[in-house]
Each structure stands twice: as structure tokens, then as C-alpha cells.
């Protein structure tokens, strides 16, 4: 799965790097500061491809979105905010996005990329897998990232929720996950669906139907590394570069391929 990640590139620089229109900076500074511990419901920068005019070529755009999909049919609470009772839709399984009622329409025309420096995953410690009575089992956190420090772009879906009245619409997204492979499968059975740069336009194209091959392709881990990090990341109150530092005294760091 993907329940926590890091992104330290501000939206304007992100737009410049991926040759996109920056629509995020003018919308506010919520996602401008480096975030080393992105959690569900945080505002993040996502990449979409949209038309300016009905028949022009779609262009990449960086937009701010809530992480945790709010479907368009969600009812509004009395205060005007979306009623998001129930599980947060932060992840969508690759094998179900084309058929799930919550995702199938979005999969055909509202696909996005979620850029990140890397994501966190927790491995249950064998000696405490069952935990102690009344306590959760201890887990070891890892940070999974590119070995050259570059961005990783994950496949996602996005939605527009329009509240009653004149309030601005809410954009939200979910990250697609797939079966973990290699060393990552020893930590968790799911991982976010990484897309190579050559697949970005095909994935984002709002005029093209969903390509099932992009969902089914095994993850390429050749440039991916993982390292054990501090349990500071366990708390969303902690947010700084120290979360990415190798754990002490004997961190685990692995080049996957």
C-alpha cells in the first residue's frame, strides 16, 4: 500500500521539471513547503493533462489536491464540507480500478500522476509479529526511493467534488497500488504503481481509454533502493529531513536490482 510518503519539490519547480503548467502556486502555499511525512488528507501536488479549449492538445498541469479521493457523488455536511465517513480512499487496487464503482469512471478520463521523493513502508518485526496483549506489534519503517535522488511518479486517479453554493470545488486523488515484487514484497504485499517517464503521456491522456497494460506491467525496481529509517516517521507530528536519515546504529539499506 502507500500510506505515507515524502515530497520536497515545490509545485513551481515540479512544473518546470516535467514541462507542465503550474496551476498550484497561485492556488495557495499548502503544498509549497517540503513535506517529509505526507499523510492522508494532506494537500499535495498532482499532475493531470487537460484541454484549454475543446479541440486543442491537452497539456500537463500541476494542481493541488487532497490526498484521499472524494467521489463526485459525496453528500455535503451541514457545514458545506464533504461527508467523508468511512475508509479514506487513499489507495486503489490496480486490478480493480476498471470495475470498482468508486473508480471505474475516473479510470477512463481522470488519471493523474502523484510525484514523490519516495514512500514509507513498515515491516512487522518477526519476534513481535503477534505483539503483546493490548499493544500493537512493533514494526520497522523503511524509506523506498530512487538511487539517484530523482522523483518517482505514481499512477493515480482524481476527482472533482462540487459543494453547494459558491465555494470552490475540491480536487482530490488516490494512489494506485499493485503487487509488491522482489525485496519490497518482504516488507509489504502492496506497493504504489510506479510509471516510467515514457508512459506518463499515455497514462494522463484524457482522450484515450485506460490502457490495461499500464496497470498490469510488473514494477521496474532497477533504480530503486530502500533503507531503514527512524521510527520518528511513525508520528505525523514529525516532519523534517531527519525522517529520511538512515536509522541508527545499524540501518538496513538495499539496492533492489
C-alpha positions in Angstrom: 0.0 0.0 0.0 1.0 3.6 0.2 0.0 5.4 3.4 2.9 7.9 3.9 5.4 9.5 1.5 7.8 12.4 1.1 7.8 15.2 -1.5 10.3 18.1 -1.1 9.9 19.7 -4.6 7.7 22.8 -4.6 4.9 22.8 -7.3 6.6 25.6 -9.4 9.8 23.6 -9.7 7.9 20.4 -10.3 6.1 22.0 -13.2 9.4 23.2 -14.7 10.9 19.8 -14.3 8.1 17.9 -16.1 7.2 20.6 -18.6 3.8 21.3 -17.1 1.7 24.4 -16.4 1.9 25.4 -12.8 -1.7 25.8 -11.6 -0.8 25.1 -8.0 1.4 28.0 -6.8 -1.4 30.5 -7.5 -3.9 28.4 -5.5 -2.0 28.8 -2.2 1.1 27.6 -0.4 -0.3 24.5 1.3 1.9 22.2 -0.8 4.8 24.5 -1.4 6.9 23.6 1.7 8.8 20.4 1.7 6.8 17.6 3.3 8.8 14.7 4.7 5.7 13.0 6.1 2.8 13.3 3.8 -0.3 11.8 5.4 -3.9 11.1 4.2 -6.0 14.3 3.8 -2.9 16.4 3.3 -2.8 18.7 0.3 -0.4 17.6 -2.3 0.7 18.5 -5.9 -0.6 16.1 -8.6 -0.2 16.2 -12.3 -3.1 16.0 -14.8 -3.5 16.6 -18.5 -6.4 18.8 -19.6 -7.6 20.8 -22.6 -7.6 24.6 -22.6 -10.1 24.6 -25.4 -12.4 21.7 -26.6 -10.2 20.7 -29.5 -6.7 21.7 -28.6 -3.9 19.4 -27.5 -4.1 18.5 -23.8 -1.3 19.9 -21.7 0.2 18.7 -18.4 -0.8 20.8 -15.4 0.3 20.7 -11.7 -2.7 21.1 -9.4 -3.2 21.0 -5.6 -5.3 18.1 -4.4 -6.4 16.4 -1.2 -4.9 13.0 -0.8 -7.9 10.8 -0.2 -10.4 10.6 -3.0 -13.8 12.3 -2.5 -16.1 10.9 -5.2 -18.3 13.5 -7.0 -21.5 12.0 -5.6 -20.4 12.5 -2.0 -23.0 14.4 0.0 -22.3 17.7 1.7 -22.4 18.1 5.5 -24.4 21.0 7.0 -21.2 23.0 7.2 -20.7 22.5 3.4 -17.7 20.2 3.7 -17.9 16.7 2.1 -19.3 13.9 4.2 -16.3 11.5 4.2 -17.4 9.0 6.7 -15.9 5.5 6.2 -12.5 4.5 4.9 -10.3 7.1 3.3 -9.8 6.3 -0.4 -6.1 7.0 -0.4 -5.3 3.9 -2.4 -7.0 2.0 -5.3 -6.0 -1.5 -6.3 -4.7 -1.7 -9.9 -6.7 -4.9 -10.6 -10.0 -3.3 -9.5 -9.9 0.3 -10.8 -11.6 -0.6 -14.1 -14.5 -2.3 -12.3 -14.9 -0.6 -8.9 -17.9 1.7 -8.7 -15.7 4.3 -6.9 -13.0 4.3 -9.6 -14.1 3.0 -13.0 -15.4 6.2 -14.4 -12.3 8.1 -13.2 -10.1 5.5 -14.7 -11.4 6.3 -18.2 -10.8 10.1 -18.1 -9.4 11.4 -14.8 -6.0 9.8 -14.4 -3.1 11.6 -12.7 0.4 11.3 -11.5 1.5 11.7 -7.9 5.1 12.7 -7.7 7.2 11.9 -4.7 10.8 11.6 -3.4 9.8 8.2 -2.1 7.4 6.4 0.2 7.5 4.7 3.6 6.6 1.2 4.4 6.6 -0.8 7.7 7.8 -4.3 8.2 6.4 -6.3 11.1 9.3 -7.5 13.3 9.3 -11.3 13.4 10.0 -11.5 17.1 6.9 -9.4 17.8 4.6 -10.2 15.0 1.9 -11.2 17.4 2.5 -8.2 19.6 2.0 -8.0 23.3 -1.5 -8.3 24.8 -3.2 -4.9 24.4 -0.4 -3.5 22.2 0.2 -3.3 18.5 3.1 -5.3 17.1 6.3 -3.4 16.7 7.2 -2.5 13.1 10.4 -1.3 11.4 10.0 1.7 8.9 11.7 1.9 5.6 12.1 4.6 3.0 11.9 3.5 -0.6 13.3 5.8 -3.2 15.3 6.3 -6.4 19.0 5.7 -6.0 19.8 9.0 -7.9 17.5 11.0 -5.7 15.1 11.8 -8.5 11.3 12.0 -8.3 9.1 8.9 -8.6 5.7 9.4 -10.3 2.9 7.1 -9.2 -0.2 6.4 -11.1 -3.3 7.9 -9.6 -6.9 8.9 -10.2 -8.5 12.2 -9.4 -12.0 13.6 -8.8 -13.8 17.0 -8.6 -16.3 17.4 -5.8 -18.5 20.4 -6.1 -20.1 21.7 -2.9 -23.4 23.5 -2.7 -23.3 27.3 -3.1 -20.3 29.3 -4.3 -17.5 27.5 -2.6 -14.6 26.4 -4.7 -14.6 22.8 -5.9 -12.5 20.3 -4.1 -9.9 18.3 -6.1 -8.8 15.0 -4.6 -6.9 12.0 -5.6 -6.0 8.4 -4.8 -2.8 6.5 -5.5 -3.0 3.2 -7.4 -1.2 0.2 -5.8 -0.1 -3.1 -7.3 1.5 -6.3 -6.0 4.9 -5.7 -4.4 7.9 -7.5 -6.0 11.4 -8.5 -5.0 12.7 -7.2 -1.7 9.7 -5.0 -1.3 7.4 -8.0 -1.0 9.3 -8.9 2.1 8.1 -5.7 3.7 4.5 -5.4 2.5 2.5 -7.2 -0.2 1.4 -4.0 -1.9 3.3 -1.0 -3.4 2.4 2.1 -5.3 2.3 1.7 -9.1 5.3 3.5 -10.5 5.2 4.8 -14.0 8.2 5.4 -16.2 8.5 8.8 -17.9 7.8 7.3 -21.3 4.4 6.2 -20.0 3.3 9.5 -18.5 1.5 10.9 -21.5 -0.3 7.7 -22.3 -1.5 7.5 -18.7 -2.5 11.1 -18.5 -4.2 11.5 -21.9 -7.8 12.4 -21.1 -8.9 11.4 -24.6 -7.6 7.9 -24.6 -9.2 4.9 -22.8 -7.5 3.2 -20.0 -4.6 1.0 -21.1 -4.8 -2.2 -19.0 -1.2 -2.9 -19.8 0.0 0.1 -17.8 -1.9 -1.4 -14.8 -0.6 -4.9 -15.2 3.1 -4.3 -16.0 5.4 -5.6 -13.3 7.2 -2.8 -11.4 10.7 -2.0 -12.5 13.0 -1.8 -9.5 16.3 -1.3 -11.2 16.8 2.2 -9.9 15.0 1.8 -6.6 16.6 1.4 -3.1 15.3 1.0 0.3 16.7 1.9 3.7 15.7 1.6 7.3 14.8 4.9 8.8 13.9 6.2 12.3 10.6 5.4 14.0 10.1 9.2 14.1 8.2 8.8 10.9 5.5 6.8 12.9 4.0 10.1 14.1 2.5 12.6 11.7 3.6 15.3 14.1 7.2 14.8 13.0 8.2 16.4 9.7 11.8 17.1 8.7 14.8 15.8 6.8 15.8 13.7 9.8 12.9 11.3 8.8 14.9 10.3 5.7 18.2 9.7 7.5 19.4 6.1 8.0 18.3 4.6 11.2 21.0 4.0 13.9 23.0 2.2 14.9 22.8 -0.5 12.1 20.4 0.6 9.4 19.4 -1.7 6.6 20.0 -0.4 3.1 19.4 -2.4 0.0 19.8 -1.9 -3.7 16.9 -3.9 -5.2 18.4 -4.8 -8.6 
